[in-house]
Every structure is written in structure tokens, then in C-alpha cells.
Amino acid sequence: MEGLPVFRSLCPEKVRYTHPVRRAPPTRPAGWSVTALLFGVPALAFAFLFHWLGPNLRRGGASWWRIFHLLLILPLTCMFVAAIIGAAVDQRSTSWKDIKQRLRLSAPSATAWLWAAALSGFMYGANWADFLAVAASWLALWKEKTGQKWMFGAILIAMLVKRYTPASFKLLWSPSDSSTLPRSTASSSATSVPRISWACLCTEPGRFSSTTQS
């Protein structure tokens, strides 16, 4: 008909449809056997390092700096590298975005920072650090609006037990006990080195014993 506008289709002549995309199933949580393996092996390794290797290195005259790096920094670095490699193998990709998604990494929330501060204060010790640990943990529980009110009392009891039962931290080490190193052929004097374990770190929070004997 003359005088009427002609409408043309805006769609192309050939329309192509994408194939249906199937989403990958979510990663299932590890079973009890895998969980025991993943957490049990590091636990046994650290038990060996702290209760056997560390004291023996100290008796041999190794410095605290070397022992700290051998027993903590080196194993934790290996665990970090193993986690990155495992995530890359599982995702079949070395992209940081994929690895971050597989490890479920995200910016810590405010409560996560509070729990980190509480743990740091608990591990460091001393009056202000213990007060910070209790206050930060209580604030984190309050922000989480937890319904388990008993946790407030449990945290306080755990702190009091740590502060007022120092004997429990000295079961593995007694400062009065000493062992004598073999006599050197170049010197007739014997060197007395105290028997130690990592429990001695709890006697003076935040301080390391001297590596030299007067």
C-alpha cells in the first residue's frame, strides 16, 4: 500500500543459538579419611618438630632464630606452596582468579580481623595481650550475634587456665635440669646446657631466652 511506512526486521536473516552451558557441580566436602590425612599428617609433623627436633637443635647450640625458621617458617611455607599447587591442579588452571575461587579467598570481614587479634593476643600472652584477646573475642561473638552464650564464659575460663596454671606449661621442661655436653678434647671444662622444650617460651611471653650461657 502506498504511503504506509515499511518496517524491516532488525534481526539478521540467520539466527544462531549457543549450546546449553552445563555448570560444573560444586566441590563436595572431603570425607573423614581425607580430612584425617590432610590435618593429621601436618599435626604429626609439627609434633615431631616441636617435641624432638627443636629441643635437640637447642641442646646442640643452635640459635633461636635458626630454630624458629626451621620449625615454623619453612614448614608453613611448604604448606602454602602445596595449597597453591593443589588448587592449580584441581582447577586445571594457573590463573590467579581460578585459584582464588578454588581456595575461596575473599577479603576478611570485621569479625575475622577480631578473631585474628584475639588469637594473636592469646598466643603472645602478658596482661594487656590477654585482655585484648578476651575483649576482641567477646566483641566478635557479639557482632556475630551468636546464640551460644556459653562461649563467652568458655573464653574467659580458657584464658584464666592459661594464666594461672603455669605448671602445665613446664611439664616438658624444667629450668633446673641440665645436661652436660661431651668434653671437648681442646678444653677440659664442660659446658652445661639446660634441657629445653618449646614450653619454655610460655614462661616469658614475647621473649626468647638468650642463646649464650654466662
N, C-alpha and C positions, 0 to 999 in steps of 0.2 A: 504494500500500500504506500502510495506516495505521501510524502510529508511526515511520516512517522519515523522516529529515531530507530536506528538499528543497533541492537545490543549484541555484543560479541562475547563469547565465553572468555573469561580471564584465565581459565585453566588450560594448560598445554594439551595438545592432542593426545599424547601418551602419558598416562599417569603410572608411575612406578611406586610400588609399596615395599617397604622394608620388611625383611623377615622378622618374625616374632623373636624377641630377645628373652632368653631364659636367664633369670637371675641365679647366681651360684648359691647353693644352700649355705646357711650360716654355719660357722665353725662350731662343732659340738665341743662341750667342755671335756677335759681329759678325765679318764676314769681313775679309779683308786690306784691301780697298779702304776699307771703313767705318772700320776701325781706323787706317789711314794718314790718313784725313781727320780723325778725331776727335783724334788725337795730333799729326799733322803741322801742322795749322793753328795750334794754340797754340804749338808749338815755333817755327814761323816768326815768329809774333807776338812772342814773348819774345826771339828773336834780334834782331829789329828794335828792340825797346825797349832791350835791354841794350847793343847794339853801335852803335847810331846815335842814337836819341833821347836816351838817358841822357847820353852824352858831350857831345852838343850842348847839352842843357839845362845841364850843369855849366859848359861854356865860357861860356854866356850869363849865368852868375852865379846860377843857381837853387840854392836851399839843398838840403842832403841830405834834409831832412825832406820837402820837396815832391817831390823825385825819387823817394824811397822809396815814397811813397803813389801817385804816378802810375804807376810802373813795376811795383809789386808788389801793393799793397793793392787798387787799382782793378781791374786785370785778374783777380786771384783772386776778388774779389767778383763780378765779372761771370760768371766760370766757375761759381761756386757757385749763383748765381741761375739760370743756364742749366740746371744739373743738376736743380734742383728743378722748374723749369718742364717740362723734358723728361720727368721721371718722372711728373709730374701728367698730362701729355698722353698718355703711354704707358699709364698706368693708367686714364685717363679718370675720374679722381677727384682731389679736392684734400684728401682725408683724409690726415692725417699717418701713420696706420697703413699705408695703401696705399703712400704714397710711401716710407716706411721699408722696407717689404717689397720694393719695386721696386729701391731702391738697395742692398739687402742690408745695411742698417745694423744693427750689433749692438755690444754693449759690447766694447771692445778686450780681448784676452787679455793675460796677463802677458808673453808673448813680443812681442806688438805694442808694448807700452809700452817694452820693452827696445830694440827696433829704433828706436823714436822717439827714445829717449835717445841711442842710438848715432849716429843721423843728426844730431841737434842738436849733439852734441859734435864731429862731423866738420866740420860747417859753421861752427861758432864758432871752432875752432882753439885754439891755445895748448897748453901741456904737459898740464895736468890735463884739459882738454876732450878732447884726443886720447887720453889714457889711458882716460878714461871711454868714449869711442867704441869702442875696441878691446875693453875689458872687457865692455861691455854687449852688443856683437855676438857675442863668444865665448860669453857666458852664454846668449844667445838661441839660438845654434846648438846648445849643449849641451842646453838644455831641449827643443828640437825633435827631439833625437836624430837629427840628420842623418847620413846615411851618406856624404856628400861631405866627407871630411876636408880636402880641399884648400882648402875655403873659409876655414878658419882661417888658413892661410898667405896666401891671396889678400887677406884683410882687412888683415893686418899689412903686406904689401908695398904695398898701396894707401895706407896711412897713411904709410909711410916715403917713398914717392914724393911725397906731398903735402907732407911736412915738409922734405925735403932737396933738392927741386928748385924753389926759389923762382923761378928764371929762367923757368920755363914759365908762371908767372902774370904775368910782366912783359912778355911779348911784345907785348901790346896797349897797353902804357902805359910810358912812360919818364919818371920824375920830372924828369930833366934837360932834356927837351924842353919848349919853351914856345912859345906863340903869342901874338902881340900883338893886342889888340883895336884897332879903329879909333880914332884920336884924336878926342876929343870937342872940339866947337867951343868949349866953355866952359873947357876946360883944355888946356894944352899937353903935359901928361905922359901917357904911355901906360901902360896897365895890363897887366901880364903875368899871364896865367892859364895854369897848367900844363895840358898835354894829358892827359886822363884817360880811363880806361875803367873798367869795373866790376872789372877785375882788380886795381886798386889797393886794393880792400877786403881782398884777401888778404894784403897786406903787414903789416897790423897787425890781427890777428884781434880782433873785438869792438869795434873803434874806427872812428870815422868821421873823415875829415880835416876840418880846420877850413874853414869857408866863407869866411873872411876871409884876406887876404894882409897880412903885416906890411910 
